Amino acid sequence: MVKAFNKKESKRMTCHKKYKIRKKVREHNKKLAKTLKNSIKKKRKIDGSIPNLAPFKEELLLEAVNQNEMKSEQKKQKKKNPPTIVTKSAVQKTQAISARSVSSHITVSQCDIIVWVIDIRSPQECFCHNTFLELSNANKAVVFVLNKVDLVPKSVANQWYSVYSKRAPTFVFKSTEIILTECEQIISALKTSLARFGGAKPLLAHLKQNSSEAEKKIGIIGGPQVGKSCVISTILKQCGRTKAKKATETKLSETLRLVTVPGLIEMKYKGVLDVLHNIHQFMNHPTEVLSALARCISKQDAMFHFTLPDYKHPEGLPDALAVRYNLYFQKEPDHEAVGRLVLKQFRDKKLKFYVACEDSTDDTNIPDDQIGDVQRLLFDGDALRLNSSELNITITKKEKKRKGNEMDIDEEDEEDEEELGMGSSDEEEVDSEFEDEEMS
């Protein structure tokens, strides 16, 4: 056979050659480490002994002995009486900085002007007579702010404005948490077009009139989840200010300072606001909420708002809604599914509602300067009218049947069937005797 001339040599290496290279590399690394170790200069150890030629050698040795004895005695005393460990107390932050809100009593004591935020959908739930008496006794200037005016028809806003304007100066408001950028704060035209809030201009003008003489503090109070922090942010946006992280006050003008931590009035809602704020709990009891809601609304409003045919009010509302939305369970109307659907519409603000105002006798409407600032945000559609602010929801616990009880029930049914069976056999025997007599 002819050998190939262009055959390449293989790159394989014998084990003997491979181990020899590894050994040489190891020895070379050891040599480098040794040279590096020798190159480092070692520090000389200083001898602590006193030379014989040193003056006052005996006195120095006596002092050293006495110091050692003192140290040993101190150690023995520490073992007998261990010292108490004193930990440094953490710096207590003020309640205003650490929490999102404080008690309303704190803000009332610190501030001169009190802005009371009220949810206009159900103002009777948000108002507390005791706190209003406290404010009047303390000679505090009170200003009512009817928030969330975009969720209520204009006629209802006028009615509630006439009620609260008799007690104190009242302003209609629409607040938001949207933070404007620096460009929008600088350019006023963009600010007015893009801002989705209203009612801050007339409120600030009224506050500046009251504080024309001396510097005054403004505090904001209200019930839970009414929109207190949103009102603070809208006032700051209107003034072109920003809320600092650790500061509790912000300067609005030369004579006005706004406390940026709202005061919470501790109250418990008993109506629709309670359902809205604790909707995750009421989702487990949707039928009870729907039955309580049916008692608070009129038949005409329910038929008009849900587009329902004629039905028996209030017991037939769940059945009518089930037919309307085609919600059935085993060919029967599913009341739980209907209740959950209504609660979800409340949560997502698709189902707008308001509590009817019965106290309004005057026809005082909202002033033009306030209407002009909120005109583009007003709600002109139809909302569900509630006759009362309280919902009497009676929640009943559903009892689950146990297996033992089911077995007992089955046994009782079987015994009843047997008794019925025995009775039928006796009747058949009596009938047969009568037939034999007739034949004879």
C-alpha positions in Angstrom: 0.0 0.0 0.0 1.1 3.5 -0.7 1.5 5.8 2.3 -0.2 9.1 2.4 2.4 11.9 2.1 0.2 14.7 3.7 -0.7 12.7 6.9 -0.9 15.0 10.0 0.7 14.0 13.2 -1.7 13.2 16.0 -2.0 15.6 19.0 -2.2 12.8 21.5 0.4 12.8 24.3 1.7 9.8 26.2 0.9 9.6 29.9 4.6 9.6 30.9 5.1 13.0 29.2 1.8 14.5 30.6 2.6 13.6 34.2 6.2 14.8 33.8 4.9 18.3 32.7 2.5 18.4 35.6 5.4 17.6 38.1 7.5 20.4 36.7 4.7 22.9 36.9 4.1 21.9 40.5 7.8 22.3 41.4 7.9 25.7 39.7 4.9 27.0 41.7 6.5 25.8 44.9 9.7 27.6 44.1 7.8 30.9 43.4 5.9 30.6 46.7 9.1 30.1 48.6 10.8 33.1 47.1 7.7 35.3 47.8 7.7 34.1 51.4 11.3 35.0 51.9 11.0 38.4 50.3 8.4 39.6 52.9 10.2 41.4 55.8 9.3 40.1 59.2 8.6 42.5 62.0 10.9 42.4 64.9 9.4 41.4 68.2 10.0 44.2 70.8 11.2 42.8 74.0 9.2 44.2 76.9 11.9 43.6 79.5 13.6 46.5 81.2 17.4 46.7 80.7 19.6 46.6 83.8 21.2 50.0 83.0 17.8 51.8 82.9 17.2 54.3 85.7 14.4 53.7 88.3 14.1 50.0 87.2 12.8 48.8 90.6 10.1 51.5 90.7 8.9 50.6 87.2 8.7 46.9 88.1 6.7 47.7 91.2 4.2 49.8 89.2 3.8 46.9 86.7 3.1 44.4 89.5 0.5 46.7 91.1 -1.3 47.2 87.8 -1.5 43.4 87.3 -2.9 42.9 90.8 -5.5 45.7 90.2 -6.7 44.1 86.9 -7.0 40.7 88.5 -9.1 42.1 91.4 -11.4 43.9 88.9 -12.0 40.7 87.0 -13.0 38.9 90.2 -15.4 41.6 91.1 -17.0 41.5 87.6 -17.6 37.8 88.0 -19.3 38.2 91.4 -21.4 41.2 90.4 -22.0 41.1 86.6 -22.9 44.6 85.2 -26.4 45.2 83.9 -26.6 45.5 80.1 -28.0 48.9 79.1 -29.3 49.1 75.6 -29.8 52.3 73.8 -33.4 53.2 73.3 -34.4 53.5 69.7 -35.2 57.0 68.5 -39.0 57.2 68.8 -40.4 58.6 65.6 -43.4 60.9 65.9 -46.7 59.4 65.1 -47.2 61.8 62.2 -44.1 60.6 60.4 -44.3 56.9 61.1 -48.1 56.4 60.3 -50.1 57.4 57.3 -52.7 59.0 59.5 -53.1 60.1 63.1 -56.1 60.6 65.4 -58.3 63.5 64.6 -57.8 64.9 68.2 -54.1 65.5 67.4 -54.8 67.5 64.2 -57.6 69.5 65.9 -55.2 70.5 68.8 -52.4 71.5 66.4 -54.3 73.3 63.6 -56.4 76.5 63.4 -58.5 75.7 60.3 -60.1 72.2 60.0 -61.1 70.8 56.6 -63.6 67.9 57.1 -63.7 65.5 54.1 -67.1 63.8 53.5 -68.0 61.2 50.9 -70.9 62.7 49.0 -72.4 59.3 48.1 -73.4 58.7 51.7 -72.7 61.9 53.8 -74.8 60.8 56.8 -72.4 57.9 57.5 -69.3 60.2 57.3 -70.7 62.9 59.7 -70.2 62.6 63.4 -72.1 65.0 65.7 -69.7 64.6 68.7 -66.7 65.7 66.7 -68.6 68.7 65.3 -69.6 69.7 68.8 -65.9 69.4 69.9 -64.8 71.7 67.0 -67.4 74.3 67.8 -66.5 74.3 71.5 -62.8 74.7 70.6 -63.6 77.7 68.4 -62.1 76.1 65.3 -62.9 77.3 61.8 -64.5 74.3 60.0 -64.8 73.8 56.3 -66.7 70.9 54.7 -65.4 69.3 51.5 -67.9 67.0 49.7 -65.5 64.7 47.9 -66.1 62.3 44.9 -68.7 64.6 43.2 -68.0 62.9 39.9 -69.9 59.7 41.1 -73.2 61.5 41.9 -75.7 63.4 39.7 -75.7 67.2 39.8 -79.1 67.4 41.4 -78.0 65.2 44.4 -74.8 67.3 44.8 -77.0 70.5 45.0 -79.2 68.9 47.7 -76.3 67.8 50.0 -74.6 71.2 49.4 -77.7 73.0 50.7 -77.7 70.8 53.9 -74.0 71.2 54.8 -73.7 74.9 53.8 -76.0 75.8 56.7 -73.5 74.3 59.2 -70.2 75.6 57.8 -68.6 76.8 54.5 -69.0 73.9 52.0 -67.0 73.1 48.9 -67.6 70.5 46.1 -64.4 68.6 45.3 -62.9 65.9 43.0 -59.6 64.7 44.2 -57.0 62.4 42.6 -53.6 60.8 43.4 -52.1 61.3 39.9 -48.7 63.1 40.3 -47.9 65.7 37.8 -44.4 65.9 36.2 -42.1 68.9 36.5 -43.0 70.1 32.9 -46.8 70.0 33.8 -46.1 72.0 37.0 -44.1 74.7 35.1 -46.5 75.1 32.1 -49.9 76.2 33.5 -51.8 75.4 30.2 -50.8 71.7 30.3 -51.6 71.7 34.0 -55.2 72.8 33.6 -55.8 70.5 30.6 -54.2 67.3 32.0 -55.2 67.6 35.6 -58.1 65.3 36.6 -59.1 67.1 39.7 -61.3 70.1 40.5 -62.6 72.3 43.3 -59.2 73.3 44.7 -59.1 76.9 43.5 -62.2 78.2 45.4 -61.2 76.3 48.5 -57.7 77.8 48.5 -59.2 81.3 47.9 -61.5 80.9 50.9 -58.6 79.7 53.1 -56.4 82.6 52.1 -59.1 85.1 53.0 -59.4 83.6 56.5 -55.6 83.7 57.0 -54.9 87.2 55.8 -53.9 88.5 59.2 -51.6 85.9 60.8 -50.1 82.5 59.9 -52.4 79.6 60.3 -52.2 75.8 60.0 -54.7 73.8 58.0 -55.6 70.3 59.1 -57.6 67.7 57.2 -59.8 65.2 59.0 -62.4 62.6 57.9 -63.6 59.0 58.2 -61.8 56.0 56.9 -61.3 55.8 53.1 -63.1 59.0 52.3 -60.2 60.5 50.3 -58.2 62.6 52.8 -54.8 62.0 51.4 -56.1 62.6 47.9 -57.5 66.0 49.0 -54.0 66.8 50.4 -52.3 65.9 47.2 -54.7 67.9 45.0 -54.2 71.0 47.2 -50.5 70.6 46.9 -50.7 70.2 43.1 -52.9 73.3 42.8 -50.2 75.3 44.6 -47.4 73.7 42.7 -45.9 72.1 45.8 -44.6 68.6 46.5 -45.0 66.4 49.6 -41.7 65.7 51.4 -41.1 62.2 52.8 -40.3 63.1 56.4 -41.9 66.6 56.7 -45.3 66.8 58.3 -46.0 70.4 57.1 -45.8 72.2 53.8 -45.9 75.9 53.2 -48.7 77.0 50.8 -48.2 80.7 51.1 -46.8 83.3 53.5 -49.7 82.9 55.9 -50.8 79.3 55.2 -49.2 76.0 56.2 -50.8 72.6 55.4 -50.4 69.6 57.7 -49.7 66.7 55.2 -50.7 63.9 57.7 -54.5 63.6 57.8 -56.5 63.0 61.0 -58.7 59.9 61.2 -62.1 60.1 62.9 -62.7 56.7 64.4 -66.2 55.6 63.3 -67.9 52.5 62.0 -70.0 52.6 58.9 -73.3 50.8 59.0 -74.5 51.2 55.4 -73.2 51.0 51.8 -69.8 52.3 52.6 -69.3 49.4 55.0 -70.1 47.0 52.2 -67.7 48.8 49.9 -64.8 49.0 52.3 -65.2 45.3 53.5 -66.3 43.9 50.2 -63.9 40.8 50.5 -65.9 39.8 53.6 -69.3 40.3 52.1 -68.4 38.3 49.0 -69.0 35.2 51.1 -72.6 36.3 51.9 -73.9 37.9 48.7 -77.6 36.9 49.1 -77.9 38.7 52.5 -76.4 41.9 51.0 -78.7 41.7 48.0 -81.8 41.2 50.1 -80.8 44.2 52.4 -80.1 46.3 49.3 -83.6 45.4 47.8 -85.2 46.9 50.9 -83.4 50.2 50.5 -84.3 50.8 46.8 -87.7 51.4 45.3 -89.2 49.2 42.6 -89.3 51.9 39.9 -85.6 52.7 40.4 -84.6 49.0 40.3 -86.7 48.4 37.1 -85.3 51.5 35.4 -81.6 51.0 36.4 -81.3 47.2 35.8 -83.9 47.2 32.9 -86.2 44.6 34.6 -89.8 43.6 33.8 -92.5 43.8 36.4 -91.8 41.7 39.5 -92.8 41.4 43.2 -90.7 43.8 45.3 -88.5 43.3 47.3 -88.6 39.4 47.4 -88.6 39.0 43.7 -85.5 41.2 42.9 -82.9 38.3 43.0 -85.1 36.2 40.7 -85.6 39.0 38.2 -81.9 39.8 38.1 -81.1 36.1 37.6 -83.5 36.1 34.6 -82.0 39.3 33.3 -78.4 38.1 33.5 -79.2 34.5 32.7 -77.7 33.1 35.9 -79.1 29.7 36.8 -77.9 26.7 38.9 -79.6 23.4 38.1 -82.4 25.2 36.3 -83.1 27.4 39.3 -82.1 31.1 39.7 -78.7 31.4 41.4 -79.0 34.1 44.0 -75.4 33.9 45.1 -74.1 34.5 41.6 -76.4 37.5 41.3 -75.3 38.9 44.6 -71.6 38.6 43.6 -72.3 40.3 40.3 -73.9 43.3 42.0 -71.0 43.5 44.5 -68.4 43.4 41.7 -70.2 46.3 40.0 -70.2 48.3 43.2 -66.4 47.6 43.6 -65.5 48.5 40.0 -67.7 51.7 40.2 -69.8 50.5 37.3 -72.9 50.6 39.5 -73.0 54.2 40.7 -75.2 54.9 43.7 -76.2 57.7 46.1 -78.2 58.1 49.3 -81.3 60.3 48.9 -81.3 63.5 50.8 -84.5 64.0 52.9 -83.4 67.0 54.9 -83.0 69.5 52.0 -85.8 72.0 52.0 -84.0 75.0 50.4 -83.2 75.2 46.7 -79.7 76.6 47.3 -77.5 75.5 44.5 -73.7 75.2 44.2 -72.1 78.6 43.4 -70.9 79.3 39.9 -67.2 79.6 40.8 -67.3 76.0 42.3 -69.3 74.6 39.4 -67.0 76.2 36.8 -64.0 74.4 38.4 -65.8 71.0 38.4 -68.0 71.3 35.4 -65.9 69.0 33.1 -65.9 66.2 35.8 -69.6 66.1 36.7 -71.6 63.0 36.2 -74.9 63.5 34.2 -76.0 59.9 34.0 -78.4 57.8 36.1 -77.3 56.3 39.5 -79.1 53.9 41.9 -81.0 55.8 44.6 -80.9 54.4 48.1 -83.6 55.5 50.5 -81.6 55.1 53.7 -77.9 55.1 54.6 -78.2 52.0 56.8 -78.4 48.5 55.5 -79.7 45.9 58.0 -77.7 42.9 56.8 -78.5 39.7 58.8 -75.9 37.1 58.1 -76.9 33.5 59.0 -74.3 30.8 59.2 -75.0 27.8 56.9 -75.1 24.5 58.8 -73.3 21.7 57.1 -74.8 18.2 57.4 -72.6 15.5 59.0 -72.3 12.0 57.7 -73.8 10.5 60.9 -76.9 12.7 60.6 -77.3 11.7 57.0 -77.1 8.0 57.9 -79.7 8.5 60.7 -82.0 10.3 58.2 -81.7 7.4 55.7 -82.5 4.8 58.3 -85.6 6.7 59.5 -86.8 6.9 55.8 -86.3 3.2 55.4 -88.3 2.4 58.5 -91.1 4.7 57.3 -91.2 3.0 54.0 -91.3 -0.4 55.6 -94.3 0.7 57.8 -96.0 1.9 54.7 -95.3 -1.3 52.9 -96.8 -3.4 55.8 -99.9 -1.3 55.8 -100.5 -1.9 52.1 -100.1 -5.8 52.4 -102.7 -5.8 55.2 -105.2 -3.8 53.1 -104.6 -6.3 50.2 -105.5 -9.3 52.5 -108.8 -7.6 53.6 -109.8 -6.8 50.0 -109.2 -10.5 49.0 -111.5 -11.7 51.9 -114.3 -9.4 50.7 -114.0 -10.7 47.2 -114.3 -14.4 48.3 -117.4 -13.7 50.3 -119.1 -12.0 47.3 -118.2 -14.9 45.0 -119.7 -17.4 47.5 
